[in-house]
Protein backbone atom coordinates (compact mmCIF):
# COMPACT_ATOMS: atom_id res chain seq x y z
CA UNK A 1 0.00 0.00 0.00
CA UNK A 2 2.67 2.60 0.85
CA UNK A 3 1.72 6.29 0.88
CA UNK A 4 -0.61 6.07 -2.10
CA UNK A 5 -4.34 5.57 -1.48
CA UNK A 6 -5.96 2.33 -2.48
CA UNK A 7 -7.46 2.13 -5.94
CA UNK A 8 -11.03 2.16 -4.65
CA UNK A 9 -10.37 5.22 -2.44
CA UNK A 10 -8.77 7.07 -5.34
CA UNK A 11 -11.66 6.29 -7.68
CA UNK A 12 -14.25 7.32 -5.09
CA UNK A 13 -12.77 10.81 -4.72
CA UNK A 14 -11.23 11.62 -8.09
CA UNK A 15 -13.58 10.18 -10.69
CA UNK A 16 -16.69 12.13 -9.65
CA UNK A 17 -14.70 15.37 -9.95
CA UNK A 18 -13.48 14.42 -13.41
CA UNK A 19 -16.97 13.65 -14.64
CA UNK A 20 -18.41 16.86 -13.17
CA UNK A 21 -15.66 18.95 -14.73
CA UNK A 22 -16.09 17.33 -18.14
CA UNK A 23 -19.83 17.98 -18.21
CA UNK A 24 -19.53 21.64 -17.27
CA UNK A 25 -16.47 22.52 -19.33
CA UNK A 26 -17.18 20.78 -22.63
CA UNK A 27 -20.30 22.71 -23.72
CA UNK A 28 -18.69 26.04 -22.81
CA UNK A 29 -15.50 25.21 -24.68
CA UNK A 30 -17.47 24.06 -27.69
CA UNK A 31 -19.63 27.20 -27.60
CA UNK A 32 -16.66 29.56 -27.39
CA UNK A 33 -14.83 27.66 -30.12
CA UNK A 34 -17.80 27.98 -32.48
CA UNK A 35 -18.36 31.60 -31.48
CA UNK A 36 -14.71 32.47 -32.14
CA UNK A 37 -14.76 30.80 -35.55
CA UNK A 38 -18.00 32.61 -36.47
CA UNK A 39 -16.60 35.92 -35.22
CA UNK A 40 -13.40 35.57 -37.27
CA UNK A 41 -15.28 34.66 -40.46
CA UNK A 42 -17.73 37.55 -40.11
CA UNK A 43 -14.93 40.03 -39.39
CA UNK A 44 -12.94 38.82 -42.39
CA UNK A 45 -15.95 39.17 -44.70
CA UNK A 46 -16.82 42.63 -43.36
CA UNK A 47 -13.25 43.86 -43.77
CA UNK A 48 -13.05 42.47 -47.30
CA UNK A 49 -16.37 44.14 -48.19
CA UNK A 50 -15.39 47.54 -46.77
CA UNK A 51 -11.98 47.35 -48.43
CA UNK A 52 -13.69 46.73 -51.77
CA UNK A 53 -16.10 49.65 -51.21
CA UNK A 54 -13.21 51.98 -50.37
CA UNK A 55 -11.27 50.96 -53.48
CA UNK A 56 -14.32 51.55 -55.69
CA UNK A 57 -15.22 54.95 -54.19
CA UNK A 58 -11.68 56.33 -54.01
CA UNK A 59 -10.58 55.03 -57.39
CA UNK A 60 -10.09 57.33 -60.38
CA UNK A 61 -13.09 56.02 -62.25
CA UNK A 62 -11.00 54.68 -65.11
CA UNK A 63 -9.78 58.12 -66.24
CA UNK A 64 -6.16 59.10 -66.61
CA UNK A 65 -5.53 62.58 -65.29
CA UNK A 66 -2.57 64.47 -66.60
CA UNK A 67 -1.47 68.04 -66.14
CA UNK A 68 0.61 69.96 -68.63
CA UNK A 69 1.51 73.37 -67.50
C-alpha positions as CSV (number, residue, x, y, z in Angstrom):
1,X,0.0,0.0,0.0
2,X,2.7,2.6,0.8
3,X,1.7,6.3,0.9
4,X,-0.6,6.1,-2.1
5,X,-4.3,5.6,-1.5
6,X,-6.0,2.3,-2.5
7,X,-7.5,2.1,-5.9
8,X,-11.0,2.2,-4.6
9,X,-10.4,5.2,-2.4
10,X,-8.8,7.1,-5.3
11,X,-11.7,6.3,-7.7
12,X,-14.2,7.3,-5.1
13,X,-12.8,10.8,-4.7
14,X,-11.2,11.6,-8.1
15,X,-13.6,10.2,-10.7
16,X,-16.7,12.1,-9.6
17,X,-14.7,15.4,-9.9
18,X,-13.5,14.4,-13.4
19,X,-17.0,13.7,-14.6
20,X,-18.4,16.9,-13.2
21,X,-15.7,19.0,-14.7
22,X,-16.1,17.3,-18.1
23,X,-19.8,18.0,-18.2
24,X,-19.5,21.6,-17.3
25,X,-16.5,22.5,-19.3
26,X,-17.2,20.8,-22.6
27,X,-20.3,22.7,-23.7
28,X,-18.7,26.0,-22.8
29,X,-15.5,25.2,-24.7
30,X,-17.5,24.1,-27.7
31,X,-19.6,27.2,-27.6
32,X,-16.7,29.6,-27.4
33,X,-14.8,27.7,-30.1
34,X,-17.8,28.0,-32.5
35,X,-18.4,31.6,-31.5
36,X,-14.7,32.5,-32.1
37,X,-14.8,30.8,-35.5
38,X,-18.0,32.6,-36.5
39,X,-16.6,35.9,-35.2
40,X,-13.4,35.6,-37.3
41,X,-15.3,34.7,-40.5
42,X,-17.7,37.6,-40.1
43,X,-14.9,40.0,-39.4
44,X,-12.9,38.8,-42.4
45,X,-16.0,39.2,-44.7
46,X,-16.8,42.6,-43.4
47,X,-13.2,43.9,-43.8
48,X,-13.1,42.5,-47.3
49,X,-16.4,44.1,-48.2
50,X,-15.4,47.5,-46.8
51,X,-12.0,47.3,-48.4
52,X,-13.7,46.7,-51.8
53,X,-16.1,49.7,-51.2
54,X,-13.2,52.0,-50.4
55,X,-11.3,51.0,-53.5
56,X,-14.3,51.6,-55.7
57,X,-15.2,55.0,-54.2
58,X,-11.7,56.3,-54.0
59,X,-10.6,55.0,-57.4
60,X,-10.1,57.3,-60.4
61,X,-13.1,56.0,-62.3
62,X,-11.0,54.7,-65.1
63,X,-9.8,58.1,-66.2
64,X,-6.2,59.1,-66.6
65,X,-5.5,62.6,-65.3
66,X,-2.6,64.5,-66.6
67,X,-1.5,68.0,-66.1
68,X,0.6,70.0,-68.6
69,X,1.5,73.4,-67.5
